[in-house]
Amino acid sequence: MTETQFRISISDERIEQLRQKLALTVFPDELEDAGWEYGLPLVDTQRLIARWKDGYDWKKHESQLNQELPQFTRDIDVEGHGNLNIHYVHKKSDVVDAIPLLFVHGCKFLYIQFPSNRCSQYYCFIRARQLYRSSQNSSSTYSRI
């Protein structure tokens, strides 16, 4: 079970493919005065789609995450499930005998939102998300469970 360095690397082709899909989005009519009763209001959905399609600098954020967060993957044998490839951030504290913290799915916030001034006080071992290798793609391609 060897730890392997991991870097976020989304190809320009995949980003363009997503932009094309977002451009093809067909929005439903919205019920009058529905508010949040039936989910996210249409105007908010349209704003989010526009942001992801035209306003989000994918490469900038990818670079920031890669620079700020030491990321790794590791195969873990889980009885009854075989080998699972786990993606995680392992951020070590500068403080001797720091309290280890483990952030996993189910936390009410993302690990990236954890204040960096607090992270220096702790030894952070952060499971970012569980991944598996797609048998249809190359061994360096990961998909989310």
N, C-alpha and C positions, 0 to 999 in steps of 0.2 A: 504494500500500500504506500506508494511513493507520492509525495506531494509534488505537483507540477505547477509552475507559474502559469497564470492565465491573464490574458489581456482582452478587453472588449475590442472587437474588430468587425464592424458591420460594413459590408462591401457597399460601394457606391451604387452598384446594381440593385442590391436589396433595398436601399433607401429610395431609389428611383421607383422601384416596383411598388413600394408602400405608398409613395406620393401618387402614383397612377391609380392605385386602388382607392385612396382617399378622394381623388378627383371624381371617381365614378360613383361616389356615395349618393344614393337616392334617399332623401329625407321624407319621412311620412308627414301627413298633416298633423297638426297639434290640436288637441281638444281645447276648446275655449275655457279659460280660467282653470286649467288642470293643475298648474303650479308643479309641485313635486309629487303630487298624488300618484302619478303613473311613471315616475322615474325622472331622469334628468330633463329639464325643460329644453325644447327644441333649439332655442337661441343659444343656450350654453353648449349643446352638442355641436352646433354649427361653428361656434367660436373655437371649440377644442379641435375640431377637424381642420379648420383653417390654420390654426397654430401648428399642428403636427405636419400639415402639408407644406406650408409656405414660410412659417416663422421660426421653426425650431432648428437650431444649428446642431445637427446630429454629431458632426465630427468634433466640435468644440466640447460638447458634454462628454463624449466618448474619451477624449484626451484628458479632461479634468478627472474623470473617474479613474482612469488608468494611472494618472500621476499621484492621486491622493490616496488610493486604496490598494494595498498590497493584496492581490487576488491569487487564488490557487484553486486547483481541483485535486481530488483524491478519490480513488476507488475504495469503496467500503463494502465489505461482504455483509449482507443483511439476510439472516436466516429466512428462508421461504421466498425471498425476492431476488436472490443472486447478487451480483455486483451492481452497486449504484454509484454513479459518478457524482460527487458532491462538489459544488462550486461555493467558495466561501472567501471572506476577507479575513486576514489575520493581521490585526493591527496591534503591535506590541507597545506597551507603555514605557515611558522613560522613568517611571517611578518604581523603585525597588519594592518587591512584595506587593505590587498593585493587585487589587481585587479583580479576578477574571470575570468578564461579562460575556454572555453568549446570547446573541440576538437570533431568533429563528422566526419562521413564518408564524403569524398569529400575534406578533408584536403590534401595538397600535400605531407604530411609526416605522419609517424606513430607517435602516442603519445609517444611511447617508444624512439623515436629519439629526442624528445624535450630535450634540454640540462638540466641536473638535476640542474646545478647552476642557471638556469633561473627559474626553477619550484619553487625554494624556494622563489622567489620574487612574486609569484602569488598564488592565491587560485585556484587550478586546479580541476575541476569537469569534468571528461573525459568520454565520452561515447565510450567504446571500440568497441562494436558491438551490434547489435540487435539480440536477441535470441528468440526462441520460444520452448516451451515444445513439444516434439514429443509425440503424442498420442499413439504411438506404443511402447514407451520405458517407463522406470520408471520416476517418477517425478523429479529425480535428474539428468536426462540426458537431455542435451540441443543440439539443432541442429541450424545451421546457416541459416538465411533467405537469 
